Amino acid sequence: MFDLLIRNAQVAQADGRTPPADVLCHAGRIERIAPSIDAEARETVEAGGHLLLPGVIDPQVHFREPGATHKEDLASGSRAAVRGGVTSFLEMPNCRPPTTNQEQLDWKLAQAAQTAVANYGFFIGATKDNLDALNSVQPACGIKIFMGASTGDLLVDQQSDLERIFANGERLIAVHAEDEARINERTAALLNDLTQPPPYEIHSQIRDTQTALIATGRALELSKKYGRRLHILHLSTGEEVDYLRNDKPAQVTCEVIPNHLFLNTHDYAQLGSRVQMNPPIREPGNAERLWAGLHEGTIDIIATDHAPHTLEEKDQPYPKSPAGMPGVETSLPLMLTALQKGQCTLAQVLAWMCSGPAEVYGIANKGQLMEGYDADLTLVDMTATRPVRNEEIFSRAGWSPFAGRQLTGWPLYTIVGGRVVFD
């Protein structure tokens, strides 16, 4: 007897075709895809002609465990993920204590094994003095460097420290590219002698486009100097797209997140600190340049940078209000809504959110709906549209910056390793 049979689905292919088929799963893998399958299975899903996709791989989330589990933890974050059709996530090291050695990585792996309902991987965080750990801990999907916008041991902004990390080892380096010196200079200039809290939109002025461009250029030059595999996280500006369009070696990849595609500085007026993040949302018109980068291939993939905070924390006056917002359960519906509006094709969504992240991070047997691949799948409803509702958010944060926005493509079922984990 097989584990799972999905009947009467429109099965998404990498080229965007959606032929009707049944899908049979066993022992965590896709056993067979055929127009009609007559087999006994422990569980059957009647797809009703809805669209079946490979599960989304979200390669940048912050699930806050250990140290800030009132915001999120690996259990709640992974439940939010599968509600949004995300079947695999890669989680960042800036928790308390940070993931900077084998002991902390082992703790996360053990916790995830007990509580996560999705597949998982973890980054090792770079400090100024943990070079041996960066290259020896196992398993780690990559090294995370905060070039700016971090505090404590995880801030690595001095050239000598960056040179040492880039020059030694072969593991992928993923950078948060904001220039710490410029952040400090502009903070001092724009927040000097304030008699009352400034508006939240000053955040996008402090961390301006040059703040991102300087750091991206710096990381790129280091990658070229040492031939080091580099991934630039949450690219946020058209200027960075222009820069990489003209100079992007084969060992360099980058990503964009929905926040920078679907929000802009006009949203501060209604949402205030709920749209405060690092790097910040940009001026209207910037998103068009990011979309262009996606379409031409300068930008490789889509992540979310899911970074939840409670509303009580977000409602503090600036600059006490923390940067970051939830996003793991709305990214796929946002992109499928964009698909329906003609902003992209199904083949592109699959490449940007499924097969692309698998390729960037070398994740075997994931990201495509093919026989022999892992049975990580999501069945979505492209016929109905409904709003994002804060009361329905699975993330412990309990809110979304997209609340009220009408979206299509909400998951009906999510399957991880051939087992239904959301319905």
Secondary structure, 3 states (H helix, E strand, C coil): CEEEEEEEEEECCCCCCCCEEEEEEECCEEEEEECCCCCCEEEEEECCCCEEEECEEEEEECCCCCCCCCCCCHHHHHHHHHHCCEEEEEECCCCCCCCCCHHHHHHHHHHHHHHCCCEEEECEECCCCCHHHHHHCCCCCCEEEECCCCCHHHECCCHHHHHHHHHCCCCCEEEECCCHHHHHHHHHHHCCCCCCCCCCCHHHHHCCHHHHHHHHHHHHHHHHHHCCCEEECCCCCHHHHHHHHHCCCCCEEEEECHHHHHCCHHHHHHHHHHHCCCCCCCCCCHHHHHHHHHHHCCCCEECCCECCCCHHHHCCCCCCCCCCCCCCCCHHHHHHHHHHCCCCCHHHHHHHHHHHHHHHHCCCCCCCCCCCCECCEEEEEEEEEEECCHHHCCCCCCCCCCCCCEEEEEEEEEEECCEEEEC
